[in-house]
Amino acid sequence: MSAAYCIVGGGISGLVAAYRLRMAAGPHADITLLDPADRLGGVLRTERVGGQSLDVGAEAFVARRPEMPALLAELGLAGRQIGTTGVRPLIYSGARLHPLPQGTLQGIPAQASSVLGLVDDATVARILDERTRPFSWRPGADPAVAELVGDRFGQQVVQRSVDPLLTGVYAGSAATIGLRSAVPTLAAALDRGARNLTEAVRDALGPPVTGPVFGALDGGYTVLLEELQRRAGVRWAQVAAVRVDRGTRGWEVLDDEGNRWRADGVVLAVPAPGLPRLIEHVAPRTAAAARRIRVASAAVVALALPGGTPLPQQSGVLVASGERLNAKAVTLTSRKWGRRGNVELLRLSFGRYGDDLARSTGDEDLLAWSMRDLQTLFGIAVEPVDCHVHRWIDAMPQYGPGHADLIAELRAGLPPTLVVAGGYLDGIGVPACVGTATRAATALVNSGVAR
């Protein structure tokens, strides 16, 4: 009898898990994917803006990580991978635009000269004498980034250099993100016995990286999503799963229309907030751990401005905390990836951990804020040719202090043949999601379900 699988959640994690299971279990396996959305992909979503394909969710992946290039090659899509043009972002701090500091690790400087002009003279002096001050570190510690960096280098470094980068990645801040999640190489350098933070940052930086840091897909992520769906050969049930029960053999997934889907193995590829209600009766320890993962919401305003609008030759702007802008970041898409068509494409991102902006602000207000912020940043005031607003509610997990231990606890509470995948586990980026999905599918295969 062929194996039967249920995958709950049709984002990149669910689709990669489905594809991996199909490759392992063969053409006769029954693979059902439950997701009530209007299209598959989760926070990967490509829209037409100004006549061009534009990703309005996750926008890029770290090209140095192996997961995405390997998956694209496996799917015959390697030729669709594109890199950035090489232009760099700016930081908006003190109501001024500054170059993104070089010689930093997630904004943490290896030397005071990296942040000259971005911080005041007292902060520069504090960085310079950091090596002379007593320092202690407990191997394995995982403080919030702001706790360590603020103590050693001062709050201006946190607010003006570190926060803009972490807000861009997590929609959080240095105060909400743990050191081991944000900068694992720095934590490792400290564990190895670095005598101070300056030495640890220099040790963790390593040699300069050549080639584009980020990659994307020509045509947007929809190219990957459609190919994964085709190769996986799933039955897509456009319903919401409400509960996972033990069956007479394996599992039964109950949906919101009252149907029960039998499965030998289940992949739960839903965001952390959706996990407890599905499994608290069969995996209470896992449900309790999932409830401790905090999340943020974000909104993306995608704009097409008239061709020739005088935008700077930069990839975008990251906004320091405490600035009088509504947006937390601006991506100058046409500058970052190269111009397509006779429009200038850009994205403005709104919403940080702890605020309700993405959930409660109307489209018209978001658009008005976007135009006002563009005028503040670049002095431009033009009517967009086209626009698109998209909201990502509770979609950005916060990798707080102790996150790895929390996830170990979450995974340890799962019974065999019930596995998890998603952006809240081992990294928020697309490559990490591909990794968790592969790990989940492999666990089911190794349990004997796929045989």
Disulfide bonds with the S-S distance in Angstrom:
none
